[in-house]
């Protein structure tokens, strides 16, 4: 077949295909045939259709997994907040207000500065196995700056999110409702053509539930899918709002009530957990075990941002989720791949079933378990993006 590549000698192939055994659809001693950037076939290496391949690659017993799907990042920004991190590690608590310092630095940065920094982050993501990623705006908070962040983000991913409602900028501190008018009017007009999603930080110190509703409904009316930041700093009604509006994902979920869990379990909304945030802020980790046992669909994402989670490493997030959030390694890997795809409402990534994009990662390890077993070790030998 033209453009066909056979990956063989796979010691452990994680397909997440329900046609194969176990929760991860693992095939030992396996092979994968890619044709035209799509998975054509998976199965035992002994049965591999070698005659159909233009190229054969032997990975010599390595594990192969789907590429990670990082469904929550903030990769376009200026400035640095390492001093804030250092102070927080010395005992100063985290609050949402630090975002404004990044806003000032981002407004001052040129397009080329933002583009150059973003390219570096994309290299980091790829080196650590991420093949699909979302990027939010939210560090401009003016019509012009929010639109340019999304234009730049759109150059590297189709998963872009309008987050003009990140915080109320300083110039609107005395009239937050006027800022909501801006977000739902001229800012949305300028940003909607460059975004697939709309998001809001529904939290004390950011946006109230009524304000969040206005913003999300305005975005949905423009054809944008809904995402919500909620319950990061304390319990609230953001999860209920997300479920009511059929949000694809509600992110953070550090402080969830029993009612929140019940609502999520009966909904189409994915709970996206961001362990890098709790690692960096010393807030309590969300209880992933509680969510999974209740039947909630769970994703893991990096929330890569300069203030509360400056990591682009999905393997790190998996290791922390296993160690501190009561997830099994299999559950964490699923959440970082298929869970992320579900949080983006994508059925073509996050797994290696026939017909999927052939986005895969070859590990320098015999099993996916090493992602948590060997934390901090660079185990990604190759990231293949179809």
BALOBA-1460 file (C-alpha; in Angstrom, 3 decimals):
// residues 386
<rec num="1" residu="x" x="0.000" y="0.000" z="0.000"/>
<rec num="2" residu="x" x="1.383" y="3.489" z="-0.826"/>
<rec num="3" residu="x" x="2.439" y="5.377" z="2.283"/>
<rec num="4" residu="x" x="2.135" y="2.272" z="4.496"/>
<rec num="5" residu="x" x="4.417" y="1.750" z="7.501"/>
<rec num="6" residu="x" x="4.518" y="-1.361" z="9.664"/>
<rec num="7" residu="x" x="5.642" y="-0.906" z="13.258"/>
<rec num="8" residu="x" x="6.660" y="-4.299" z="14.568"/>
<rec num="9" residu="x" x="8.573" y="-5.891" z="17.434"/>
<rec num="10" residu="x" x="6.269" y="-4.101" z="19.894"/>
<rec num="11" residu="x" x="6.635" y="-5.724" z="23.298"/>
<rec num="12" residu="x" x="3.386" y="-4.182" z="24.581"/>
<rec num="13" residu="x" x="0.933" y="-2.263" z="22.409"/>
<rec num="14" residu="x" x="-1.674" y="-0.173" z="24.260"/>
<rec num="15" residu="x" x="-4.551" y="0.259" z="21.815"/>
<rec num="16" residu="x" x="-7.490" y="1.285" z="24.054"/>
<rec num="17" residu="x" x="-9.515" y="-0.779" z="21.613"/>
<rec num="18" residu="x" x="-12.395" y="-2.638" z="23.324"/>
<rec num="19" residu="x" x="-11.949" y="-5.393" z="20.742"/>
<rec num="20" residu="x" x="-8.732" y="-6.351" z="22.524"/>
<rec num="21" residu="x" x="-8.454" y="-7.698" z="26.090"/>
<rec num="22" residu="x" x="-8.469" y="-5.651" z="29.281"/>
<rec num="23" residu="x" x="-9.194" y="-2.011" z="30.077"/>
<rec num="24" residu="x" x="-6.339" y="-0.762" z="27.896"/>
<rec num="25" residu="x" x="-6.710" y="-3.232" z="25.024"/>
<rec num="26" residu="x" x="-3.109" y="-4.372" z="25.397"/>
<rec num="27" residu="x" x="-1.543" y="-6.646" z="22.774"/>
<rec num="28" residu="x" x="1.791" y="-8.367" z="23.596"/>
<rec num="29" residu="x" x="4.327" y="-9.109" z="20.847"/>
<rec num="30" residu="x" x="2.365" y="-6.861" z="18.534"/>
<rec num="31" residu="x" x="2.498" y="-4.860" z="15.317"/>
<rec num="32" residu="x" x="0.676" y="-1.818" z="13.939"/>
<rec num="33" residu="x" x="0.106" y="-0.934" z="10.302"/>
<rec num="34" residu="x" x="-0.243" y="2.765" z="9.445"/>
<rec num="35" residu="x" x="-1.611" y="3.809" z="6.052"/>
<rec num="36" residu="x" x="-1.971" y="7.451" z="5.053"/>
<rec num="37" residu="x" x="-1.586" y="8.658" z="8.635"/>
<rec num="38" residu="x" x="-4.307" y="6.338" z="9.996"/>
<rec num="39" residu="x" x="-4.186" y="3.069" z="11.903"/>
<rec num="40" residu="x" x="-5.095" y="0.348" z="9.414"/>
<rec num="41" residu="x" x="-4.497" y="-2.757" z="11.528"/>
<rec num="42" residu="x" x="-3.204" y="-3.916" z="14.923"/>
<rec num="43" residu="x" x="-2.522" y="-7.481" z="15.999"/>
<rec num="44" residu="x" x="0.129" y="-10.097" z="16.727"/>
<rec num="45" residu="x" x="3.490" y="-9.436" z="15.104"/>
<rec num="46" residu="x" x="3.398" y="-13.003" z="13.755"/>
<rec num="47" residu="x" x="0.300" y="-12.129" z="11.727"/>
<rec num="48" residu="x" x="1.479" y="-8.711" z="10.534"/>
<rec num="49" residu="x" x="0.738" y="-7.908" z="6.862"/>
<rec num="50" residu="x" x="4.359" y="-7.223" z="5.948"/>
<rec num="51" residu="x" x="3.624" y="-7.356" z="2.237"/>
<rec num="52" residu="x" x="1.372" y="-4.313" z="2.561"/>
<rec num="53" residu="x" x="4.106" y="-2.077" z="4.002"/>
<rec num="54" residu="x" x="6.484" y="0.243" z="2.177"/>
<rec num="55" residu="x" x="8.554" y="0.573" z="5.351"/>
<rec num="56" residu="x" x="9.038" y="-1.751" z="8.329"/>
<rec num="57" residu="x" x="10.246" y="-0.372" z="11.679"/>
<rec num="58" residu="x" x="11.283" y="-2.826" z="14.410"/>
<rec num="59" residu="x" x="11.046" y="-1.238" z="17.891"/>
<rec num="60" residu="x" x="12.804" y="-4.233" z="19.472"/>
<rec num="61" residu="x" x="10.479" y="-4.990" z="22.348"/>
<rec num="62" residu="x" x="9.566" y="-1.422" z="23.350"/>
<rec num="63" residu="x" x="6.111" y="-0.502" z="24.594"/>
<rec num="64" residu="x" x="3.970" y="1.635" z="22.271"/>
<rec num="65" residu="x" x="1.100" y="3.778" z="23.556"/>
<rec num="66" residu="x" x="-1.280" y="6.326" z="22.008"/>
<rec num="67" residu="x" x="0.030" y="9.868" z="21.954"/>
<rec num="68" residu="x" x="-0.978" y="11.912" z="24.986"/>
<rec num="69" residu="x" x="-3.907" y="14.307" z="24.580"/>
<rec num="70" residu="x" x="-3.313" y="17.387" z="26.731"/>
<rec num="71" residu="x" x="-6.728" y="19.035" z="26.844"/>
<rec num="72" residu="x" x="-5.853" y="22.039" z="29.048"/>
<rec num="73" residu="x" x="-2.883" y="24.360" z="28.502"/>
<rec num="74" residu="x" x="-2.101" y="28.086" z="28.488"/>
<rec num="75" residu="x" x="0.971" y="28.127" z="26.241"/>
<rec num="76" residu="x" x="0.884" y="31.651" z="24.794"/>
<rec num="77" residu="x" x="2.141" y="34.153" z="27.343"/>
<rec num="78" residu="x" x="4.957" y="36.506" z="28.239"/>
<rec num="79" residu="x" x="6.997" y="36.947" z="31.385"/>
<rec num="80" residu="x" x="8.051" y="34.714" z="34.226"/>
<rec num="81" residu="x" x="6.620" y="33.996" z="37.669"/>
<rec num="82" residu="x" x="9.411" y="31.980" z="39.234"/>
<rec num="83" residu="x" x="9.669" y="34.458" z="42.113"/>
<rec num="84" residu="x" x="5.986" y="33.866" z="42.877"/>
<rec num="85" residu="x" x="6.586" y="30.110" z="42.858"/>
<rec num="86" residu="x" x="9.556" y="30.464" z="45.190"/>
<rec num="87" residu="x" x="7.517" y="32.602" z="47.580"/>
<rec num="88" residu="x" x="4.668" y="30.099" z="47.496"/>
<rec num="89" residu="x" x="7.020" y="27.260" z="48.365"/>
<rec num="90" residu="x" x="8.133" y="29.403" z="51.320"/>
<rec num="91" residu="x" x="4.543" y="29.607" z="52.558"/>
<rec num="92" residu="x" x="2.617" y="32.282" z="50.662"/>
<rec num="93" residu="x" x="-0.785" y="30.892" z="49.522"/>
<rec num="94" residu="x" x="-1.835" y="30.771" z="45.871"/>
<rec num="95" residu="x" x="-4.640" y="33.052" z="44.638"/>
<rec num="96" residu="x" x="-6.039" y="33.854" z="41.205"/>
<rec num="97" residu="x" x="-4.700" y="37.419" z="41.279"/>
<rec num="98" residu="x" x="-1.208" y="36.472" z="40.087"/>
<rec num="99" residu="x" x="-2.616" y="36.037" z="36.590"/>
<rec num="100" residu="x" x="-2.571" y="39.820" z="36.190"/>
<rec num="101" residu="x" x="1.234" y="39.940" z="36.230"/>
<rec num="102" residu="x" x="1.313" y="37.550" z="33.278"/>
<rec num="103" residu="x" x="-1.320" y="39.664" z="31.542"/>
<rec num="104" residu="x" x="0.945" y="42.719" z="31.778"/>
<rec num="105" residu="x" x="3.938" y="40.797" z="30.403"/>
<rec num="106" residu="x" x="1.901" y="39.250" z="27.592"/>
<rec num="107" residu="x" x="0.499" y="42.586" z="26.492"/>
<rec num="108" residu="x" x="4.057" y="43.947" z="26.340"/>
<rec num="109" residu="x" x="5.416" y="41.008" z="24.301"/>
<rec num="110" residu="x" x="5.622" y="41.115" z="20.515"/>
<rec num="111" residu="x" x="3.954" y="38.536" z="18.314"/>
<rec num="112" residu="x" x="7.348" y="37.105" z="17.441"/>
<rec num="113" residu="x" x="8.336" y="36.782" z="21.093"/>
<rec num="114" residu="x" x="5.100" y="34.911" z="21.834"/>
<rec num="115" residu="x" x="5.489" y="32.754" z="18.725"/>
<rec num="116" residu="x" x="9.092" y="31.854" z="19.537"/>
<rec num="117" residu="x" x="8.243" y="30.856" z="23.094"/>
<rec num="118" residu="x" x="5.261" y="28.811" z="21.933"/>
<rec num="119" residu="x" x="7.483" y="26.906" z="19.494"/>
<rec num="120" residu="x" x="9.704" y="25.937" z="22.417"/>
<rec num="121" residu="x" x="6.742" y="24.626" z="24.377"/>
<rec num="122" residu="x" x="5.531" y="22.597" z="21.394"/>
<rec num="123" residu="x" x="8.983" y="20.977" z="21.168"/>
<rec num="124" residu="x" x="8.720" y="20.123" z="24.871"/>
<rec num="125" residu="x" x="5.285" y="18.580" z="24.397"/>
<rec num="126" residu="x" x="6.400" y="16.437" z="21.489"/>
<rec num="127" residu="x" x="9.547" y="15.291" z="23.299"/>
<rec num="128" residu="x" x="7.365" y="14.063" z="26.153"/>
<rec num="129" residu="x" x="4.832" y="12.220" z="24.026"/>
<rec num="130" residu="x" x="2.016" y="14.733" z="23.562"/>
<rec num="131" residu="x" x="0.532" y="14.606" z="20.072"/>
<rec num="132" residu="x" x="-2.718" y="16.582" z="20.543"/>
<rec num="133" residu="x" x="-3.026" y="19.664" z="22.725"/>
<rec num="134" residu="x" x="-5.428" y="22.497" z="23.467"/>
<rec num="135" residu="x" x="-4.356" y="26.120" z="24.052"/>
<rec num="136" residu="x" x="-6.388" y="28.788" z="25.839"/>
<rec num="137" residu="x" x="-6.167" y="32.546" z="25.582"/>
<rec num="138" residu="x" x="-6.687" y="34.521" z="28.775"/>
<rec num="139" residu="x" x="-3.433" y="36.433" z="29.228"/>
<rec num="140" residu="x" x="-4.384" y="39.412" z="27.062"/>
<rec num="141" residu="x" x="-7.797" y="40.496" z="28.393"/>
<rec num="142" residu="x" x="-8.176" y="43.162" z="25.711"/>
<rec num="143" residu="x" x="-9.942" y="42.642" z="22.397"/>
<rec num="144" residu="x" x="-6.709" y="42.931" z="20.421"/>
<rec num="145" residu="x" x="-4.545" y="40.810" z="22.730"/>
<rec num="146" residu="x" x="-7.032" y="37.985" z="23.171"/>
<rec num="147" residu="x" x="-7.491" y="37.766" z="19.410"/>
<rec num="148" residu="x" x="-3.755" y="37.732" z="18.703"/>
<rec num="149" residu="x" x="-3.135" y="35.003" z="21.303"/>
<rec num="150" residu="x" x="-5.718" y="32.821" z="19.586"/>
<rec num="151" residu="x" x="-4.350" y="33.588" z="16.116"/>
<rec num="152" residu="x" x="-0.872" y="32.538" z="17.245"/>
<rec num="153" residu="x" x="-2.189" y="29.428" z="19.020"/>
<rec num="154" residu="x" x="-4.149" y="28.458" z="15.909"/>
<rec num="155" residu="x" x="-0.865" y="28.212" z="14.020"/>
<rec num="156" residu="x" x="0.053" y="25.091" z="16.021"/>
<rec num="157" residu="x" x="-3.273" y="23.488" z="17.021"/>
<rec num="158" residu="x" x="-6.915" y="23.398" z="16.020"/>
<rec num="159" residu="x" x="-7.928" y="23.049" z="19.670"/>
<rec num="160" residu="x" x="-8.057" y="26.702" z="20.695"/>
<rec num="161" residu="x" x="-10.145" y="28.107" z="23.532"/>
<rec num="162" residu="x" x="-11.348" y="31.675" z="24.095"/>
<rec num="163" residu="x" x="-10.723" y="32.430" z="27.787"/>
<rec num="164" residu="x" x="-11.250" y="36.166" z="27.894"/>
<rec num="165" residu="x" x="-13.005" y="35.393" z="31.187"/>
<rec num="166" residu="x" x="-9.817" y="34.312" z="32.958"/>
<rec num="167" residu="x" x="-9.865" y="37.128" z="35.520"/>
<rec num="168" residu="x" x="-11.213" y="40.674" z="35.529"/>
<rec num="169" residu="x" x="-8.322" y="42.921" z="34.441"/>
<rec num="170" residu="x" x="-7.191" y="45.740" z="36.678"/>
<rec num="171" residu="x" x="-8.758" y="48.448" z="34.525"/>
<rec num="172" residu="x" x="-12.209" y="46.916" z="35.142"/>
<rec num="173" residu="x" x="-11.728" y="46.087" z="38.823"/>
<rec num="174" residu="x" x="-14.422" y="48.581" z="39.859"/>
<rec num="175" residu="x" x="-16.928" y="47.456" z="37.220"/>
<rec num="176" residu="x" x="-16.601" y="43.714" z="36.472"/>
<rec num="177" residu="x" x="-19.978" y="43.587" z="34.739"/>
<rec num="178" residu="x" x="-18.692" y="46.074" z="32.178"/>
<rec num="179" residu="x" x="-15.847" y="43.670" z="31.481"/>
<rec num="180" residu="x" x="-18.366" y="40.851" z="30.998"/>
<rec num="181" residu="x" x="-20.107" y="43.120" z="28.469"/>
<rec num="182" residu="x" x="-16.785" y="43.462" z="26.643"/>
<rec num="183" residu="x" x="-16.112" y="39.701" z="26.736"/>
<rec num="184" residu="x" x="-19.561" y="38.807" z="25.391"/>
<rec num="185" residu="x" x="-19.532" y="41.589" z="22.785"/>
<rec num="186" residu="x" x="-16.521" y="42.977" z="20.903"/>
<rec num="187" residu="x" x="-14.027" y="40.493" z="22.373"/>
<rec num="188" residu="x" x="-16.115" y="37.467" z="21.413"/>
<rec num="189" residu="x" x="-16.647" y="38.948" z="17.942"/>
<rec num="190" residu="x" x="-12.896" y="39.231" z="17.453"/>
<rec num="191" residu="x" x="-12.003" y="35.856" z="18.988"/>
<rec num="192" residu="x" x="-14.732" y="33.454" z="17.862"/>
<rec num="193" residu="x" x="-13.290" y="33.047" z="14.331"/>
<rec num="194" residu="x" x="-10.038" y="31.744" z="15.851"/>
<rec num="195" residu="x" x="-11.502" y="29.486" z="18.565"/>
<rec num="196" residu="x" x="-13.231" y="26.140" z="18.841"/>
<rec num="197" residu="x" x="-14.166" y="26.542" z="22.517"/>
<rec num="198" residu="x" x="-15.228" y="29.121" z="25.097"/>
<rec num="199" residu="x" x="-14.125" y="28.837" z="28.734"/>
<rec num="200" residu="x" x="-14.567" y="30.787" z="31.967"/>
<rec num="201" residu="x" x="-12.876" y="30.762" z="35.382"/>
<rec num="202" residu="x" x="-15.995" y="30.359" z="37.529"/>
<rec num="203" residu="x" x="-14.463" y="30.939" z="40.938"/>
<rec num="204" residu="x" x="-14.323" y="33.338" z="43.865"/>
<rec num="205" residu="x" x="-11.954" y="36.098" z="42.790"/>
<rec num="206" residu="x" x="-12.727" y="35.550" z="39.118"/>
<rec num="207" residu="x" x="-16.313" y="35.267" z="37.728"/>
<rec num="208" residu="x" x="-19.618" y="34.596" z="39.464"/>
<rec num="209" residu="x" x="-22.048" y="31.943" z="38.261"/>
<rec num="210" residu="x" x="-24.395" y="34.523" z="36.630"/>
<rec num="211" residu="x" x="-21.447" y="36.182" z="34.878"/>
<rec num="212" residu="x" x="-20.103" y="32.789" z="33.800"/>
<rec num="213" residu="x" x="-23.474" y="31.778" z="32.417"/>
<rec num="214" residu="x" x="-23.664" y="34.948" z="30.294"/>
<rec num="215" residu="x" x="-20.217" y="34.348" z="28.863"/>
<rec num="216" residu="x" x="-20.663" y="30.654" z="28.139"/>
<rec num="217" residu="x" x="-24.103" y="31.085" z="26.585"/>
<rec num="218" residu="x" x="-22.793" y="33.904" z="24.398"/>
<rec num="219" residu="x" x="-19.943" y="31.695" z="23.197"/>
<rec num="220" residu="x" x="-22.261" y="28.752" z="22.573"/>
<rec num="221" residu="x" x="-24.550" y="31.026" z="20.530"/>
<rec num="222" residu="x" x="-21.521" y="31.726" z="18.300"/>
<rec num="223" residu="x" x="-20.980" y="27.983" z="17.765"/>
<rec num="224" residu="x" x="-18.224" y="27.476" z="20.330"/>
<rec num="225" residu="x" x="-18.112" y="24.390" z="22.528"/>
<rec num="226" residu="x" x="-18.238" y="24.957" z="26.284"/>
<rec num="227" residu="x" x="-15.480" y="24.346" z="28.850"/>
<rec num="228" residu="x" x="-15.356" y="25.518" z="32.474"/>
<rec num="229" residu="x" x="-12.695" y="26.111" z="35.152"/>
<rec num="230" residu="x" x="-14.413" y="25.329" z="38.462"/>
<rec num="231" residu="x" x="-13.917" y="24.255" z="42.081"/>
<rec num="232" residu="x" x="-10.174" y="24.922" z="42.110"/>
<rec num="233" residu="x" x="-10.016" y="27.270" z="45.099"/>
<rec num="234" residu="x" x="-13.119" y="26.097" z="46.931"/>
<rec num="235" residu="x" x="-16.553" y="24.519" z="46.437"/>
<rec num="236" residu="x" x="-19.086" y="26.370" z="44.304"/>
<rec num="237" residu="x" x="-21.742" y="26.027" z="41.635"/>
<rec num="238" residu="x" x="-19.435" y="25.909" z="38.617"/>
<rec num="239" residu="x" x="-19.751" y="22.149" z="38.145"/>
<rec num="240" residu="x" x="-23.550" y="22.356" z="38.156"/>
<rec num="241" residu="x" x="-23.382" y="25.137" z="35.561"/>
<rec num="242" residu="x" x="-21.008" y="23.086" z="33.390"/>
<rec num="243" residu="x" x="-23.286" y="20.057" z="33.460"/>
<rec num="244" residu="x" x="-26.382" y="22.170" z="32.786"/>
<rec num="245" residu="x" x="-24.739" y="23.655" z="29.691"/>
<rec num="246" residu="x" x="-23.413" y="20.251" z="28.525"/>
<rec num="247" residu="x" x="-19.820" y="21.422" z="28.788"/>
<rec num="248" residu="x" x="-17.315" y="19.046" z="27.228"/>
<rec num="249" residu="x" x="-15.128" y="19.377" z="30.300"/>
<rec num="250" residu="x" x="-15.055" y="20.925" z="33.745"/>
<rec num="251" residu="x" x="-11.467" y="21.397" z="34.856"/>
<rec num="252" residu="x" x="-9.689" y="21.410" z="38.241"/>
<rec num="253" residu="x" x="-12.327" y="19.861" z="40.539"/>
<rec num="254" residu="x" x="-10.133" y="20.120" z="43.619"/>
<rec num="255" residu="x" x="-13.102" y="20.800" z="45.900"/>
<rec num="256" residu="x" x="-16.074" y="18.723" z="44.755"/>
<rec num="257" residu="x" x="-19.257" y="18.116" z="46.724"/>
<rec num="258" residu="x" x="-21.205" y="14.853" z="46.662"/>
<rec num="259" residu="x" x="-23.763" y="16.649" z="44.501"/>
<rec num="260" residu="x" x="-21.037" y="17.658" z="42.019"/>
<rec num="261" residu="x" x="-19.910" y="14.046" z="41.692"/>
<rec num="262" residu="x" x="-23.476" y="12.852" z="41.228"/>
<rec num="263" residu="x" x="-24.103" y="15.453" z="38.526"/>
<rec num="264" residu="x" x="-20.914" y="14.571" z="36.665"/>
<rec num="265" residu="x" x="-21.647" y="10.854" z="36.803"/>
<rec num="266" residu="x" x="-24.980" y="11.404" z="35.073"/>
<rec num="267" residu="x" x="-23.642" y="13.765" z="32.417"/>
<rec num="268" residu="x" x="-21.587" y="13.949" z="29.227"/>
<rec num="269" residu="x" x="-19.099" y="16.293" z="30.933"/>
<rec num="270" residu="x" x="-15.575" y="15.019" z="31.582"/>
<rec num="271" residu="x" x="-13.829" y="15.898" z="34.840"/>
<rec num="272" residu="x" x="-10.364" y="17.060" z="33.824"/>
<rec num="273" residu="x" x="-7.898" y="16.860" z="36.692"/>
<rec num="274" residu="x" x="-4.698" y="18.887" z="36.701"/>
<rec num="275" residu="x" x="-2.215" y="17.353" z="39.171"/>
<rec num="276" residu="x" x="0.545" y="19.797" z="38.264"/>
<rec num="277" residu="x" x="-1.522" y="22.547" z="39.876"/>
<rec num="278" residu="x" x="-1.765" y="20.865" z="43.255"/>
<rec num="279" residu="x" x="1.912" y="19.934" z="43.055"/>
<rec num="280" residu="x" x="2.781" y="23.589" z="42.464"/>
<rec num="281" residu="x" x="0.280" y="25.233" z="44.826"/>
<rec num="282" residu="x" x="0.232" y="22.677" z="47.663"/>
<rec num="283" residu="x" x="-3.540" y="22.572" z="47.556"/>
<rec num="284" residu="x" x="-5.131" y="19.160" z="48.258"/>
<rec num="285" residu="x" x="-5.100" y="16.810" z="45.319"/>
<rec num="286" residu="x" x="-8.504" y="15.952" z="43.825"/>
<rec num="287" residu="x" x="-9.697" y="12.465" z="44.679"/>
<rec num="288" residu="x" x="-9.712" y="10.725" z="41.319"/>
<rec num="289" residu="x" x="-10.641" y="7.419" z="42.954"/>
<rec num="290" residu="x" x="-13.899" y="8.933" z="44.209"/>
<rec num="291" residu="x" x="-14.772" y="10.140" z="40.706"/>
<rec num="292" residu="x" x="-13.863" y="6.942" z="38.899"/>
<rec num="293" residu="x" x="-15.718" y="4.750" z="41.381"/>
<rec num="294" residu="x" x="-18.806" y="6.950" z="40.886"/>
<rec num="295" residu="x" x="-18.672" y="6.417" z="37.115"/>
<rec num="296" residu="x" x="-17.364" y="9.880" z="36.173"/>
<rec num="297" residu="x" x="-15.221" y="10.078" z="33.052"/>
<rec num="298" residu="x" x="-11.830" y="11.505" z="34.001"/>
<rec num="299" residu="x" x="-9.078" y="13.186" z="31.983"/>
<rec num="300" residu="x" x="-5.609" y="14.293" z="33.018"/>
<rec num="301" residu="x" x="-4.020" y="17.442" z="31.583"/>
<rec num="302" residu="x" x="-0.955" y="19.527" z="32.340"/>
<rec num="303" residu="x" x="-2.523" y="23.003" z="32.684"/>
<rec num="304" residu="x" x="0.881" y="24.247" z="31.571"/>
<rec num="305" residu="x" x="0.958" y="27.911" z="32.628"/>
<rec num="306" residu="x" x="3.502" y="30.220" z="34.265"/>
<rec num="307" residu="x" x="1.700" y="30.633" z="37.584"/>
<rec num="308" residu="x" x="0.181" y="27.487" z="39.004"/>
<rec num="309" residu="x" x="1.530" y="24.569" z="36.912"/>
<rec num="310" residu="x" x="4.586" y="25.283" z="34.810"/>
<rec num="311" residu="x" x="5.030" y="21.757" z="33.471"/>
<rec num="312" residu="x" x="4.413" y="20.457" z="29.962"/>
<rec num="313" residu="x" x="5.038" y="16.822" z="30.947"/>
<rec num="314" residu="x" x="2.126" y="14.421" z="30.751"/>
<rec num="315" residu="x" x="4.317" y="11.565" z="32.083"/>
<rec num="316" residu="x" x="4.903" y="13.702" z="35.185"/>
<rec num="317" residu="x" x="1.155" y="14.235" z="35.546"/>
<rec num="318" residu="x" x="0.569" y="10.485" z="35.266"/>
<rec num="319" residu="x" x="3.147" y="9.743" z="37.961"/>
<rec num="320" residu="x" x="1.646" y="12.324" z="40.340"/>
<rec num="321" residu="x" x="-1.904" y="11.101" z="39.676"/>
<rec num="322" residu="x" x="-0.878" y="7.557" z="40.549"/>
<rec num="323" residu="x" x="1.083" y="8.572" z="43.622"/>
<rec num="324" residu="x" x="-1.249" y="11.220" z="45.062"/>
<rec num="325" residu="x" x="-4.699" y="10.908" z="43.470"/>
<rec num="326" residu="x" x="-5.332" y="7.187" z="44.001"/>
<rec num="327" residu="x" x="-5.371" y="6.248" z="40.328"/>
<rec num="328" residu="x" x="-4.010" y="2.999" z="38.984"/>
<rec num="329" residu="x" x="-1.365" y="3.362" z="36.288"/>
<rec num="330" residu="x" x="-3.844" y="2.038" z="33.733"/>
<rec num="331" residu="x" x="-6.480" y="4.584" z="34.788"/>
<rec num="332" residu="x" x="-3.956" y="7.420" z="34.628"/>
<rec num="333" residu="x" x="-2.739" y="6.420" z="31.169"/>
<rec num="334" residu="x" x="-6.312" y="6.171" z="29.912"/>
<rec num="335" residu="x" x="-7.105" y="9.597" z="31.380"/>
<rec num="336" residu="x" x="-4.049" y="11.121" z="29.691"/>
<rec num="337" residu="x" x="-4.945" y="9.705" z="26.276"/>
<rec num="338" residu="x" x="-8.554" y="8.651" z="25.638"/>
<rec num="339" residu="x" x="-9.805" y="10.772" z="28.550"/>
<rec num="340" residu="x" x="-8.222" y="13.870" z="27.054"/>
<rec num="341" residu="x" x="-9.756" y="13.042" z="23.688"/>
<rec num="342" residu="x" x="-13.177" y="12.735" z="25.329"/>
<rec num="343" residu="x" x="-12.626" y="16.109" z="27.018"/>
<rec num="344" residu="x" x="-12.101" y="17.564" z="23.533"/>
<rec num="345" residu="x" x="-14.946" y="15.520" z="22.067"/>
<rec num="346" residu="x" x="-12.570" y="13.886" z="19.616"/>
<rec num="347" residu="x" x="-12.943" y="10.274" z="18.515"/>
<rec num="348" residu="x" x="-9.911" y="10.182" z="16.204"/>
<rec num="349" residu="x" x="-7.136" y="10.538" z="18.811"/>
<rec num="350" residu="x" x="-6.249" y="9.109" z="22.218"/>
<rec num="351" residu="x" x="-6.418" y="5.476" z="21.045"/>
<rec num="352" residu="x" x="-4.975" y="3.210" z="18.355"/>
<rec num="353" residu="x" x="-8.103" y="1.557" z="17.025"/>
<rec num="354" residu="x" x="-8.369" y="1.099" z="13.231"/>
<rec num="355" residu="x" x="-9.339" y="4.423" z="11.684"/>
<rec num="356" residu="x" x="-7.672" y="6.540" z="14.382"/>
<rec num="357" residu="x" x="-4.924" y="8.999" z="13.633"/>
<rec num="358" residu="x" x="-1.644" y="7.103" z="13.850"/>
<rec num="359" residu="x" x="-0.352" y="9.293" z="16.687"/>
<rec num="360" residu="x" x="1.733" y="7.039" z="18.884"/>
<rec num="361" residu="x" x="4.637" y="7.066" z="21.318"/>
<rec num="362" residu="x" x="7.460" y="4.536" z="21.479"/>
<rec num="363" residu="x" x="8.693" y="4.227" z="25.055"/>
<rec num="364" residu="x" x="12.225" y="3.396" z="26.083"/>
<rec num="365" residu="x" x="10.661" y="0.810" z="28.382"/>
<rec num="366" residu="x" x="8.971" y="-2.597" z="28.088"/>
<rec num="367" residu="x" x="5.677" y="-1.481" z="29.653"/>
<rec num="368" residu="x" x="3.477" y="1.598" z="30.085"/>
<rec num="369" residu="x" x="3.748" y="1.032" z="33.851"/>
<rec num="370" residu="x" x="7.228" y="2.581" z="33.719"/>
<rec num="371" residu="x" x="5.584" y="5.999" z="33.185"/>
<rec num="372" residu="x" x="4.764" y="5.988" z="36.905"/>
<rec num="373" residu="x" x="7.343" y="3.440" z="38.044"/>
<rec num="374" residu="x" x="10.226" y="5.657" z="36.827"/>
<rec num="375" residu="x" x="9.060" y="9.237" z="37.494"/>
<rec num="376" residu="x" x="11.137" y="12.011" z="36.006"/>
<rec num="377" residu="x" x="13.019" y="9.720" z="33.636"/>
<rec num="378" residu="x" x="12.842" y="10.650" z="29.909"/>
<rec num="379" residu="x" x="11.158" y="7.476" z="28.676"/>
<rec num="380" residu="x" x="9.795" y="8.789" z="25.364"/>
<rec num="381" residu="x" x="12.065" y="7.381" z="22.673"/>
<rec num="382" residu="x" x="9.946" y="8.574" z="19.743"/>
<rec num="383" residu="x" x="6.771" y="10.623" z="19.257"/>
<rec num="384" residu="x" x="5.019" y="10.014" z="15.960"/>
<rec num="385" residu="x" x="2.420" y="12.548" z="14.806"/>
<rec num="386" residu="x" x="0.512" y="11.448" z="11.714"/>
